[in-house]
Amino acid sequence: MSYINRFFVMGIFSLLAGGMNAQVNGYVKSPAGELLIGANVRWVDTNVGTTTDENGYFSIASLPGNDRLAVSYVGYENDTVRATDPSESLEIILREAEMEGVTIVGNKIGLLKSRGLLNESQISRAELTKAACCNLGESFTTNPSVDVSYSDAATGARQIKLLGLSGSYVQMLAENIPDFRGVATPYALGYVPGPWLQSIQVSKGSSSVKNGYESITGQINVEYLKPQDPEAIRVNVYGDSKSRMEANADANLHLNDRLSTGLLLHYENTWGEHDDNGDGFLDKPKVRQYNLQNRWMWRGDRYLFQAGVKAMKEDRISGQTTHGHKAADTANPGMEPYRIDMETTRYAFFTKNAYILDPEQNRSVALMLSGTWHRMDADYGHKVYDVDQKNLYASLLFESDFSPLHNLSAGLSFNRDHYGQDYRLTQDTTIALTHGREAENTVGGYAQYTFNLHDKLVAMAGIRVDHSDLYGTFVTPRAHIKYVPAEWFHLRLSAGKGYRTVHPLAEYNYLMASGRRLVIDAPEQEAAWNYGLSTSFYIPLFGKNLQLNAEYYYTDFIRQSLIDYESDPGEIRIANLRGKSYSHTFQVDATYPVFEGMTLTAAYRLNDVRATYAGRLMERPLTNRYKGLVTASYTTPLGLWQFDVTLQLNGGGRMPTPYTLEDGSLSWKSRFSGYEQLSAQITRWFRRWSVYVGGENLTGFKQKNAIIAANDPWGSRFDPTLVYGPVHGAMFYAGIRFNLER
């Protein structure tokens, strides 16, 4: 660094330090230790205040001559505390309000934008109740950043898209432990029941190096209901017009002051044959799923222990409907119906052990362990894919605040993936199954330093070094900066690298439903850089705050596995990138409380996603050029009724290059047009229960010809994987929730 640059940086630090007041910070919690999100904290007899973030944390500039903070949260008694020492981090515990004979009215925050270092938003339980949210995939309906779409029109596989790229580049975490990898990727969004969720954190761009090297476009972390939450029994029963029924229940019990346990149960059954577009195939697969989770929590003075076990059994059936099979028989006498059968069994466990070495400096050490066994037996017509995946993960972490300005985190990790696979990629039953085995062991370590100058300037730099027995040693650097020149303006910059090991057949097994040949190149380890810039404005407007966010992200791939429809019309190739591949995304969104009980959110995102196919740089197929979203939520003054509406505007995009048929026509159009989707829900709240009714895709849009050559499912032109929009029309649902708190 030159002397001029050094002088410039030192000058900035001097100006920042000279212009800042001391900060008072701390956490707001419930008596059970639950972090309270969105609690109000203000100086007594003033309008100077703030709210707690997604971690229950607040930071507020000290006020000369005033040392009393007023703290309030819906459902809890107001409290006033003294803050005489700015260097001391406060822990404020609010007592639960007495509810007998008292009505407490307030709006809980649903989608909370973090004011922390990372560009992160949190979807709370309040937001999750605004839609059906039967599973994780349906929990992003009102989120402007995350898209969820079907990967194909036959198996019901769904994928997340973040920053214009598929969900394989998003690191999925379950309570900060990597999860839902490999063969679980296409169907994982259906493995997490929505009523089990306490919150979802969505982090964009390069994330912290703590959780590994796999995050390229961001992280999605799911938090389940906790056994240490206030004791309760909750039940949610749901049914919809597409012959889907669900029953969910959860309960927790405090065995003593330190030990608590919780049980989560889920049953799902989709049994009807629905064919809205008349192509002879089920629009949605028949699914029967049993799912349970048992969790334990022990809290000591210095030692915390968590453990849990999970088990899931799912049967998924799709293919031709009864009337569709009869039509196929007429065209092709003697042909059996085309069916897709998938049987999945999944078991998992986890443990978390944390020991607090020094509470004053937040110095602690933690050990996390997890293991998963995932078995899937799948038949796509006569094609076969049977896989047995085992995963073992371990992470040892150390963290310490050496001073209010300096934090250090360091750790070690180990990950083992093993895949045993038996498969046949052709409909010819005379060909024997192929046996394959894939295994990878990766060990690594990281160090991460954070500098925090009174929350006005925060900088974090981290680096990982990992060694894979398949790909050798590789380095993952990441850096983040947040600058707050004023309380109403936040600026964030980020840059980092990510890697990903590809298991092609496991992750893209739904492609076997196509009649085209599936060709797989020897996979390379994927690698990409991600750069981000985001701003947040908190603007006082007519006595309320308008929150305005704008962001830009650029993802540049060095190595990548692509689904290539372009090179040969008779095949789908999972190919290694030869050329450029990148994604530019720009998004702006705004949230404003129009009047008491009424909140509006509007967002617009522009995507420019391109990759090199067959030597040509082209738009990535089946990717929307833009997305618009408007949500409106209104709660009546007494909190008895809630009305939620979401309108999505999905832009058009490019289809894979069509080929010419025998009659000279094209197999499909080269581009698809934009479309709108509307969803709405009405909820009636009672003291211990609530009822809700709603609808999805109320505009009724359905993709025409979602399945290519549906009348010849055993032919080489048959292809259900070219999906860009919904394949079924409007759906209506109703449900009831019970909440019996002790």
C-alpha angles and dihedrals in degrees: 000000000000123000090249092054092046091050090049094051092046089050092054091050091049093050092047094048093046095050100049133093121217114273128230112208141169147123133282116214143172121243087262091056095255112152109239113224118208097013113161117242121181141152111264115262092010139089091230107115150122140202132243117259130228090290094051088253128140136184123189132174113253116252117219111239094015124089101161123098122196113212126191139169132173110267094017134089117260115249138191122211135181120241107191100148116053091194091063119088109223125223108200118190117194122206118233112255120247104252100190108116093349128105115206115194125192143129116250117218111253110180108027122192111213120237089200132104098279124065093248137151128193127216106207130197088262089061093044091059091060091080138023092271093181090164141000093275091060094046095083098062093114096034115108095201106048125064123196120196141161115265092205140001096238114047099035091236110164132194139196120233120203124175088001094299132106124269094256086081092054115085108229115212133184106206090334095311116113109251145160097045133153115358091011092061100090095046105025094105087069094048095072114068112219096225088060092062124102093179145330124225118205115194120185128212127001109353135198117304090229095091097045141267101292101090110102106152097016148290134276114199121188121205117201127209109283128233090222092060116108109292112270146145115222129186129186122185119185139178134174142191091258092070095261122142129180136182122191131179135173134177137174133197131198104217091186139332092293108028127064136162137195136197125204121192132185135178124180132179127178107179111156130101106232122176107169095165095047097231093131095250131104111262089211127021123247106254131187115182136177115191134173140168131189119196135187132195129188119184120193131173092269105359127071125187130187130176137166146170128213132195131182136177121187135176117193123188126180141149134087121008121227094262091041091055091051090053090050090049090056092053095039111025114208096022116132120228117275109244137177116206122183126177117188131185121181131181126178142168136188139184131192122194121183130176121191108219098179120007093193093059096032087240112166145148124215138186121201124189130180138168134187135190114192123181124184128175111189134178121191100188099301094338112106133207118173115171136178112195124187125184132184122185132181130177131182115195136186124189135175141167103220089185137341086276103045133056128174128193125181136166153152130238141188128195129182125187123185127180125187109189136184114183148158116200096194135066090233104111092195090072114091122235118267117230118215136176129198124182135167133179118195127184123183150156136209143193125199129185125195126194115196120186101190091305089291096098119020124174127181127186123181138172133190130196115196134175122207122191086221103043105021125225122343135173127224116198122184134173137183133186129188122188123187109187089169135009090251096053130057125179125192132186126186139176131172149139130243137190134199135190111222123218097185104189094041095048098039101033090128087073087073088076088073122092090221118098113268111222121184124196119211100275125241125205108268118234132179143163121228125198124186142184122185135171133192126198124194103194124183107228126172092338094311135084123256111205112206123181130185126179144170128196132185121194117191119189122213094179127009144165112231133194099232117200092157109069099062126013090212097057146045110218126197093210137178116247115263105182135001129343125173147146129218116189129177123184137177124184137171135195124194134171098227093190138335108316095003123102128176127196125186128181140174127191130186120201129197106179119167138167138173114261122176090347095309128107105229142161112278105257124245091020122128115237091215143359131207126190135185123182129182124190125183129180119188118241095261093043093240098120131040126189122192128181129177127187119191123194110198117194125221127255148171126303119211110277108284122228129220120261127215092266092053096255124122121258090234141340117288093231137028126221129236122264141189131234126194127194129178139177137187120201128191112201125207128177097267103011145025139201126212137187127185150140140232130209089014090168086068096224114168127180109246116231093004087166115053114221092000089168091064107043093163093053129098093246094057109115129162095170100085096090124149101157145017117310096199132056133236118335127198127198144177134193147167130221127201123195115186106180119186 
